[in-house]
């Protein structure tokens, strides 16, 4: 028997605009949220926030790496 799907709505504030999305989750998600004393929507928002923070860190790291690799070109372009 396939578990039924539950959907939660997550509003994520990430500059410059706030976006809202619906995330399909399994029944266990609601149980986890209940065990943590939060709503499924709050748990999903927390998870999405952590994912966005991790992705933003990866992008920052890659930007710094590219800046180091191409520092002389960037200096010349800035002149």
N, CA and C atoms as a LAMMPS dump frame, in Angstrom:
ITEM: TIMESTEP
0
ITEM: NUMBER OF ATOMS
237
ITEM: BOX BOUNDS ff ff ff
-5.0000000000000000e+02 5.0000000000000000e+02
-5.0000000000000000e+02 5.0000000000000000e+02
-5.0000000000000000e+02 5.0000000000000000e+02
ITEM: ATOMS id mol type element x y z
1 1 1 N 0.832 -1.179 0
2 1 2 C 0 0 0
3 1 3 C 0.88 1.246 0
4 2 1 N 0.625 2.128 -0.91
5 2 2 C 1.406 3.353 -1.052
6 2 3 C 0.894 4.415 -0.076
7 3 1 N 1.824 5.059 0.696
8 3 2 C 1.36 6.083 1.636
9 3 3 C 0.78 7.275 0.888
10 4 1 N -0.251 7.851 1.472
11 4 2 C -0.841 9.015 0.823
12 4 3 C 0.101 10.2 0.936
13 5 1 N -0.002 11.09 -0.007
14 5 2 C 0.859 12.257 -0.048
15 5 3 C 0.171 13.422 0.644
16 6 1 N 0.947 14.17 1.383
17 6 2 C 0.47 15.364 2.061
18 6 3 C 1.221 16.534 1.447
19 7 1 N 0.586 17.677 1.347
20 7 2 C 1.271 18.856 0.812
21 7 3 C 1.274 19.949 1.863
22 8 1 N 2.382 20.63 1.971
23 8 2 C 2.488 21.782 2.864
24 8 3 C 2.876 22.982 2.021
25 9 1 N 2.439 24.145 2.428
26 9 2 C 2.778 25.376 1.728
27 9 3 C 3.871 26.092 2.506
28 10 1 N 4.906 26.486 1.794
29 10 2 C 6.054 27.12 2.417
30 10 3 C 6.261 28.493 1.798
31 11 1 N 6.295 29.509 2.62
32 11 2 C 6.645 30.853 2.166
33 11 3 C 8.082 31.097 2.606
34 12 1 N 8.961 31.27 1.655
35 12 2 C 10.376 31.459 1.957
36 12 3 C 10.764 32.889 1.639
37 13 1 N 11.293 33.576 2.617
38 13 2 C 11.749 34.942 2.403
39 13 3 C 13.222 34.901 2.053
40 14 1 N 13.526 35.209 0.832
41 14 2 C 14.898 35.217 0.366
42 14 3 C 15.017 36.381 -0.592
43 15 1 N 15.8 37.351 -0.244
44 15 2 C 15.884 38.59 -1.014
45 15 3 C 15.925 38.339 -2.501
46 16 1 N 15.354 39.182 -3.289
47 16 2 C 14.584 40.372 -2.941
48 16 3 C 13.083 40.118 -2.875
49 17 1 N 12.62 38.92 -3.141
50 17 2 C 11.178 38.661 -3.166
51 17 3 C 10.824 37.484 -2.28
52 18 1 N 9.612 37.496 -1.781
53 18 2 C 9.128 36.349 -1.029
54 18 3 C 8.422 35.426 -2.008
55 19 1 N 8.701 34.164 -1.939
56 19 2 C 8.097 33.18 -2.834
57 19 3 C 7.339 32.165 -1.998
58 20 1 N 6.327 31.594 -2.598
59 20 2 C 5.552 30.565 -1.929
60 20 3 C 5.489 29.347 -2.831
61 21 1 N 5.656 28.183 -2.244
62 21 2 C 5.617 26.953 -3.017
63 21 3 C 4.918 25.871 -2.212
64 22 1 N 4.389 24.886 -2.892
65 22 2 C 3.771 23.742 -2.234
66 22 3 C 4.716 22.558 -2.351
67 23 1 N 4.996 21.942 -1.226
68 23 2 C 5.944 20.84 -1.164
69 23 3 C 5.193 19.563 -0.792
70 24 1 N 5.221 18.552 -1.669
71 24 2 C 4.57 17.287 -1.303
72 24 3 C 5.44 16.516 -0.307
73 25 1 N 4.829 16.04 0.765
74 25 2 C 5.547 15.277 1.785
75 25 3 C 4.731 14.046 2.156
76 26 1 N 5.368 13.085 2.772
77 26 2 C 4.676 11.873 3.199
78 26 3 C 4.027 12.046 4.563
79 27 1 N 3.253 11.042 4.958
80 27 2 C 2.568 11.093 6.253
81 27 3 C 3.534 11.217 7.421
82 28 1 N 4.682 10.607 7.315
83 28 2 C 5.664 10.664 8.386
84 28 3 C 6.124 12.079 8.682
85 29 1 N 6.016 12.953 7.704
86 29 2 C 6.429 14.347 7.887
87 29 3 C 5.568 15.028 8.942
88 30 1 N 4.265 14.792 8.877
89 30 2 C 3.354 15.377 9.866
90 30 3 C 3.659 14.813 11.253
91 31 1 N 3.99 13.523 11.314
92 31 2 C 4.345 12.914 12.598
93 31 3 C 5.618 13.536 13.158
94 32 1 N 6.599 13.757 12.3
95 32 2 C 7.848 14.386 12.73
96 32 3 C 7.589 15.801 13.236
97 33 1 N 6.79 16.544 12.498
98 33 2 C 6.463 17.909 12.92
99 33 3 C 5.77 17.888 14.279
100 34 1 N 4.834 16.975 14.46
101 34 2 C 4.115 16.856 15.727
102 34 3 C 5.073 16.524 16.862
103 35 1 N 6.009 15.614 16.615
104 35 2 C 6.989 15.233 17.633
105 35 3 C 7.884 16.41 18.012
106 36 1 N 8.126 17.287 17.06
107 36 2 C 8.97 18.468 17.329
108 36 3 C 8.168 19.64 17.865
109 37 1 N 6.85 19.498 17.91
110 37 2 C 6.003 20.561 18.455
111 37 3 C 5.795 21.729 17.512
112 38 1 N 5.879 21.464 16.204
113 38 2 C 5.646 22.513 15.204
114 38 3 C 4.64 21.99 14.184
115 39 1 N 4.122 22.882 13.374
116 39 2 C 3.205 22.472 12.318
117 39 3 C 4.02 21.925 11.135
118 40 1 N 3.398 21.108 10.287
119 40 2 C 4.109 20.653 9.09
120 40 3 C 4.595 21.819 8.233
121 41 1 N 3.813 22.896 8.151
122 41 2 C 4.239 24.069 7.376
123 41 3 C 5.495 24.695 7.972
124 42 1 N 5.545 24.784 9.305
125 42 2 C 6.723 25.36 9.955
126 42 3 C 7.955 24.478 9.75
127 43 1 N 7.763 23.166 9.85
128 43 2 C 8.881 22.243 9.642
129 43 3 C 9.398 22.335 8.213
130 44 1 N 8.491 22.416 7.249
131 44 2 C 8.889 22.532 5.845
132 44 3 C 9.62 23.85 5.6
133 45 1 N 9.13 24.926 6.207
134 45 2 C 9.787 26.222 6.04
135 45 3 C 11.202 26.187 6.609
136 46 1 N 11.367 25.53 7.751
137 46 2 C 12.692 25.408 8.355
138 46 3 C 13.624 24.604 7.442
139 47 1 N 13.12 23.498 6.91
140 47 2 C 13.931 22.662 6.019
141 47 3 C 14.316 23.417 4.752
142 48 1 N 13.365 24.14 4.181
143 48 2 C 13.658 24.927 2.967
144 48 3 C 14.661 26.028 3.269
145 49 1 N 14.512 26.671 4.415
146 49 2 C 15.461 27.717 4.807
147 49 3 C 16.876 27.175 4.936
148 50 1 N 16.998 25.979 5.538
149 50 2 C 18.323 25.365 5.67
150 50 3 C 18.906 25.002 4.31
151 51 1 N 18.069 24.491 3.428
152 51 2 C 18.535 24.153 2.08
153 51 3 C 19.002 25.401 1.339
154 52 1 N 18.221 26.48 1.416
155 52 2 C 18.612 27.724 0.748
156 52 3 C 19.913 28.276 1.311
157 53 1 N 20.082 28.204 2.622
158 53 2 C 21.321 28.689 3.238
159 53 3 C 22.519 27.865 2.761
160 54 1 N 22.351 26.556 2.679
161 54 2 C 23.44 25.69 2.215
162 54 3 C 23.775 25.975 0.75
163 55 1 N 22.749 26.146 -0.08
164 55 2 C 22.981 26.451 -1.498
165 55 3 C 23.649 27.819 -1.657
166 56 1 N 23.226 28.789 -0.87
167 56 2 C 23.833 30.122 -0.941
168 56 3 C 25.31 30.053 -0.571
169 57 1 N 25.655 29.236 0.415
170 57 2 C 27.057 29.078 0.799
171 57 3 C 27.872 28.45 -0.33
172 58 1 N 27.304 27.462 -1.012
173 58 2 C 27.999 26.857 -2.154
174 58 3 C 28.239 27.887 -3.258
175 59 1 N 27.264 28.711 -3.52
176 59 2 C 27.398 29.74 -4.559
177 59 3 C 28.467 30.755 -4.156
178 60 1 N 28.466 31.181 -2.877
179 60 2 C 29.486 32.123 -2.409
180 60 3 C 30.884 31.53 -2.544
181 61 1 N 31.024 30.258 -2.158
182 61 2 C 32.33 29.594 -2.26
183 61 3 C 32.819 29.546 -3.703
184 62 1 N 31.907 29.198 -4.612
185 62 2 C 32.283 29.119 -6.033
186 62 3 C 32.627 30.505 -6.577
187 63 1 N 31.894 31.524 -6.165
188 63 2 C 32.182 32.891 -6.61
189 63 3 C 33.569 33.334 -6.135
190 64 1 N 33.897 33.012 -4.888
191 64 2 C 35.244 33.358 -4.377
192 64 3 C 36.327 32.612 -5.146
193 65 1 N 36.078 31.341 -5.437
194 65 2 C 37.061 30.553 -6.189
195 65 3 C 37.277 31.144 -7.577
196 66 1 N 36.193 31.477 -8.252
197 66 2 C 36.309 32.074 -9.59
198 66 3 C 37.003 33.429 -9.542
199 67 1 N 36.718 34.213 -8.512
200 67 2 C 37.37 35.516 -8.37
201 67 3 C 38.878 35.354 -8.178
202 68 1 N 39.268 34.347 -7.385
203 68 2 C 40.716 34.108 -7.196
204 68 3 C 41.377 33.667 -8.492
205 69 1 N 40.727 32.76 -9.212
206 69 2 C 41.293 32.234 -10.455
207 69 3 C 41.429 33.336 -11.505
208 70 1 N 40.487 34.248 -11.524
209 70 2 C 40.459 35.284 -12.567
210 70 3 C 40.743 36.678 -12.011
211 71 1 N 41.498 36.756 -10.921
212 71 2 C 41.72 38.052 -10.284
213 71 3 C 42.418 39.064 -11.189
214 72 1 N 43.387 38.637 -11.974
215 72 2 C 44.085 39.609 -12.834
216 72 3 C 43.144 40.153 -13.918
217 73 1 N 42.31 39.293 -14.469
218 73 2 C 41.34 39.752 -15.469
219 73 3 C 40.337 40.72 -14.845
220 74 1 N 39.851 40.391 -13.665
221 74 2 C 38.893 41.273 -12.99
222 74 3 C 39.516 42.628 -12.671
223 75 1 N 40.808 42.634 -12.287
224 75 2 C 41.491 43.912 -12.018
225 75 3 C 41.592 44.747 -13.282
226 76 1 N 41.957 44.1 -14.401
227 76 2 C 42.077 44.832 -15.672
228 76 3 C 40.725 45.385 -16.114
229 77 1 N 39.673 44.618 -15.943
230 77 2 C 38.334 45.085 -16.326
231 77 3 C 37.87 46.249 -15.453
232 78 1 N 38.343 46.291 -14.223
233 78 2 C 37.961 47.35 -13.305
234 78 3 C 38.703 48.65 -13.541
235 79 1 N 39.743 48.631 -14.345
236 79 2 C 40.533 49.85 -14.586
237 79 3 C 39.848 50.786 -15.542
